[in-house]
């Protein structure tokens, strides 16, 4: 096993050395990056990570806005000044109209303290205001009007209580957003893993192709020497030459693929265009036996999917309540306080007079041909549709998680098999090269061993990629680290201040 890994490292170092020599004159930086480093860089610098962070910030400020809406709001309004010089219509005592000249200067200011009532959904407000007017033509003089204190209540009687429903929905929405952010961070890791292994496979293919070209050139030289001695046929020489040409063609293709995969990973990690990434094979895989029932419990506790279901259920219930509340509309408006007027500032406050308004408004449909009742039925039907979809989504979520757990548990054995197959195929190819040198096998047998070696190497890397991909998929769904047996958390306040 150690000899096998040493052989792989020697081949990779040979590839890196060749690449470094080719890039030394261009000033390019060769940077070795492990899988963990690539994931860490992706989580902090990639565009996907920035999108996830901005989505969380948007949800955070929406929740902050909701919370602020539950608190008292103080508003100051003022008009300083308002000047008017115009003609306006005036109705005389006999019912006729005439136009009068109006030339005045006015100012006004008010202070309002307003609070939503959580229990009933109404609004209670306390206000104070002062108005000033100075007539500039005709009878010149000042007038003041004050409302030192006024208490106002606005209350819908049968309408839906938006405050109550928002207090139930918005916290669930924010919890969902926080869980989505952590899952999105794991999804960023999944993308990084995919790009990383694409480059790693291309690198391995390039290394194998370089070795194959080197071996093919040596074999071709040996074949020419043997042909001169009459020990092999022209057909074998042509076959070996064809293998050499195919090896060179394959190397060219892999070199191009390496550049494409490197550009994709480098762009995703937001690295400089002059950086040449050299990935390392992540042989050290975490050993964890995942039990489905435990994984499902972690997902129920941590995944945003559960909060998403809860939020959508609440929103469907809210739509039904809103439709029922709209069937009849009755609202209460009441205002009590004091007011005063005078020609000077003090006169506007002494004496004060009562200022009371009570108003009950209603809108009750007499004949609407079932329109409002139909809206209630539509909302109820939509609620049942949402519930049916949620049951289906729950079943699909559990099914997908079960399949993923089974694949991950099976993948560790598949990875061990692929590793052993790669070791055998590599030893077989090395042995075939030596055997061909002494003329005991044909070029076709040698070509077959080379193909088997390359296929086994790709199979091993593919199984290694599947292992890491399944592992981070499990982390994304359960928000649980099975290697350390601990939840995956994030300091949201710290993240938002980044």
ABEGO torsion letter per residue (X at the ends): XAAAAAAAAAAAAAAAAAAAAAAAAAGBBBBBBBAAAAAAAAAAABAAAAAAAAAAAAAAAAAAAAAAAABBBBBBBBBOBBBBBBBBBBBBAAGBBBBBBBBBBBBBBBBBBBBBBAAAGBBBBBBBBBBBBBBABEBBEBBBBBBABBBBBBBBAABBBAAAAAAAAAAAAAAAAAAAAAAAAAAAAAAAAAAAAAAAAAAAAAAAAAAAAAAAAAAAAAAAAAAAAGABBAAAAAAAAAAAAAAAAAAAAAAAAAAAAAAAAAAAAGBBAABBBBBBBBABBBBBBBBAAAAAAAAAAABAAAAAAAAAAAAAAAAAAAAAAAABBBBBBBBBEBBBBBABAAAAAOBBBBBBBBBBBBBBBABAGGAAAAAAAAAAAAAAAAAAAAAAAAAAAAAAAAAAAAAAAAAAAAAAAAAAAAAAAAAAAAAAAAAAAAGABBAAAAAAAAAAAAAAAAAAAAAAAAAAAAAAAAAAAAGBBAAAGBBBBBBAAAAAAX
